């Protein structure tokens, strides 16, 4: 038995307050809106009670952020792509940001279990003047539990239409990709943090964002397997490889807080769930 779970999430700016409204179909919904840093930023927790997908399942999320609104979305736990022989399991989000909108899309990691056939797809449409911070964290297998990613396929797709497209296929049987120095070199967690804008980021802002990210990288235990760059005038990217999820997540949180401060003049107010 498979299912389609859908969520339509809409942020608007009303009377100096960012307000979230949503409709859902199936086991996918938003919990109560929280305002830990005042009315300007609406924090939400995205919940998928089954917490995992098997072949044929689809989680489909559509997000709109109106002009002047600022939404932050995270999840209470990892998304698990379980072993399955019933076809592709898909998690996808398509977000549209109007001019002056901000979105922080910060789900916890996706775990690719051995034998899975999964797709994790994210598309962000940014109008001129809109800005986004998002990350994508993939854990291959469960190394700490001695459950390696020994077979199966996991596909990734991260896109800002007309600006930046990154996609790839991780095949557990591809030894060169999984273990060679030109591939993952035996690392089993890949993480990407992105700051993106709907129009060109000024060189001064871009340089400041890269400088603070690289300063944190140099102090990190992952400094030899991480790097920050600007592949496009509208995009700044941090990439990390790690043997397990926790050190990569720690580094992403540090750079996320630094970018918030440098780019938006805001503190790194941590979502409540991250402290549990």
ABEGO torsion letter per residue (X at the ends): XBBBBBBBBBBBBBGGBBBBBBBBBEBBBBBBBBBAAEAABBBBBBBBAAGBBBBGBBBBBBBBBBBGBBBBBBBABBBBBBBBAAEBBBBBBBBBBBBGBBBBBBBBBBBBBBGBBBBBBBBBBBBBGBBBBBBBBBBBEBAAAGBBBABEBBBBBBBBBGABBBBBBBBAABAAAAABAABAGGBABBBBBBBBBABBBBAAAAAAAAAAAAAAAAABAAAAABBBBBABAABBBBBBBBABAAAAAAAAAAAAAAAAAAAAGBBBBBBAAAAX
